[in-house]
Amino acid sequence: MNFEHLNLIEPILHALKNEGYTQPTPIQAQAIPVLLQRRDLLGCAQTGTGKTAAFAVPILQLLHTEELDKKGPAGIKALILTPTRELAIQIDESIASYGKFLRIRHAVIFGGVSQKPQTDALRAGIDILVATPGRLLDLMDQGFVKLEHLNTFVLDEADRMLDMGFIHDVRKIISRIPKKRQTLLFSATMPDEIAKLAHSILHEPVRVEVTPVSSTAHTIQQELYFVEKAEKRKLLLHLLETENIPTALVFTRTKHGADRVAKDLNKAGVSAEAIHGNKSQNARQRALSNFKAQTTRVLVATDIAARGIDIDDLSYVINFELPNVPETYVHRIGRTGRAGAKGSSISFCETEERPYLKDIEKLIGKKVPVKVLPAHFATPPAHHATHSAPVAKHHETRAHQSRPKTDSVSKPAKKSWWSRRSSSQRAGR
């Protein structure tokens, strides 16, 4: 299938071709026809699946059609709510790219910067607004943002909104927009509170679910160290001092863990910054800019905070802690070795993480090569035997449940589906 089969108008097809896109990703192929029919949509998809184009393209086409037909009053017609400034900017840039041959006006607003350029854009009149919750509420309260003519609402990365503490603001915004509208909700995971929110704001939604990736690029060299938990930080510093690692993206499972690793590295003379949901937008943006400029050598991140961040020429990803959802491992190391470039992944595995390793190897269909610890490190007991042992049944079950089997567009979603998914995803968070 290519984009011509999705009944897209020529200006959008031309723009997509200019961007080098010829074939839609699974979520685009499933979502675009549904959204062009103005159906509500519930999307379970992670970053990297092409979901921005999946909602931006049909929004642009519908607005263009309305403009030609001169339907409806002037004003903001589509609101896209996203948790971070970085993601808001990326979405706005995508809208500019896909809509470059259309007369659709759009703007992006977010906190941490002067509001005047943003209010100037709003005064000039726009059709699509991309916003973060805090700045949107501020400008609504000041009277700069009026949403009475809104007919499309997109809530992107809903689980990350919850993680960053924005869910109260999101509910407040939803209470102030027209009830008669098309609503799209995207979330990579489905915690209880997001499941309840989806049930309350979506009307007979079509469910779009994209199977997470299960294979790793052949250009990525994967390595694994069995190491005691207490020696992980010493091993990380040893590798940074002895290996040719210009920069590295280091993953931890928790925000506290990210802060602790960054603090220890800085104490040892290695420039490092942490990025996670408790950091302000300014702090996250600054840390990312410093890392891209190689002013900071190591960026320590949690999975949710790193979602949506694109870093070119990243040669090393280090799993300081293995993820307890195996697909997350694939997404983590997939940030290196992009576009055919070579990349390296180094993982640390302590005793309690060995079941996670089994799930990862089951998913990717191969063993991760084990490296021998330097002589001055304590070797965990019987690690080779554990590495070749079969997967424990209860871990196999959890890993199986945390992955949807197939891409699907199905009948309107039921709450029970999300409840089932929610329990398995909570086990993996």
ZIKA-V340545 format. One line per field, one symbol per residue. ss: DSSP state (H for helix, E for strand, - for the rest). psi: psi as a letter, one per 20 degrees, with the letter a starting at -180 (. if undefined). burial: + if it has 9 or more other ideal C-beta (glycine too) atoms within 8 Angstrom, else -. A space follows every 10 residues. Layout:
ss = ???
psi = ???
burial = ???
This chain:
ss = --HHHH---H HHHHHHHH-- -----HHHHH HHHHHH---- EEEE------ HHHHHHHHHH HHHHHHHHH- -------EEE E---HHHHHH HHHHHHHH-- -----EEEE- -----HHHHH HHHH---EEE E-HHHHHHHH H--------- -EEEE--HHH HHH---HHHH HHHH------ -EEEEE---- -HHHHHHHHH H----EEEE- ---------E EEEEEE--HH HHHHHHHHHH HH-----EEE E---HHHHHH HHHHHHH--- -EEEE----- HHHHHHHHHH HH-----EEE E-HHHH---- -----EEEE- -----HHHHH HHH----HHH --EEEEEEE- HHHHHHHHHH HHHH-----E ---------- --HHHHH--- --HHHHHHHH H------EEE EE--HHHHHH HHHHHHH--
psi = qrhhijkqqg hggggghhij phpqrghghg hghghijkqq popnqrqiik hghhhgghgg gghgghghil pqrqrphppo pqhqgghggg ghhgghghkh jqlpprrpqr rirpighghg hghiprhppp qqgghggghg hijhopkhjp ipppoqlhhh gghjkjhghg hgghijqqho rpppppphrm rghhgggghh ipolqppppp pqqjqqqiip opqpppqqgi jghhgggggh hhqmngqqop prhqgghggg ggghghhjjp pqqqprhiqr hggggggggh ghikhphppp qrgghipipp oqkohpppnh pqqjohhhgg hgiiirkqki qqrqppqpor giihhhgggg hggikrqppp qpqqhjqppq plhhghhjqq pqghhggghg hipqgqqqpa rpqqhhghgg hghhhhhj.
burial = --+--+-+-- +++++++--- +--+++++++ ++++++--++ ++++++--++ ++++++++++ +++++++--- ----++++++ ++++++++++ ++-++++++- -+-+++++++ +---+--++- ++---+++++ ++++++++++ ---++-+-++ ++++++++++ ++-+-++-++ ++++--++-- ++++++++++ +--++-+++- ++--++++++ ++++-++--+ -+++++++-- ++--++++++ ----+-++++ +++-+-+++- ++-+++---+ +++++++-+- +-++++++-+ +----+++++ ++++++++-- +--+++++++ ++++++++++ ++++++++-- +-++++++++ --++++++++ ++++---+-+ --+---+--+ --+---+--- +---++-++- ++++--+++- --+---+++- ++++++++-
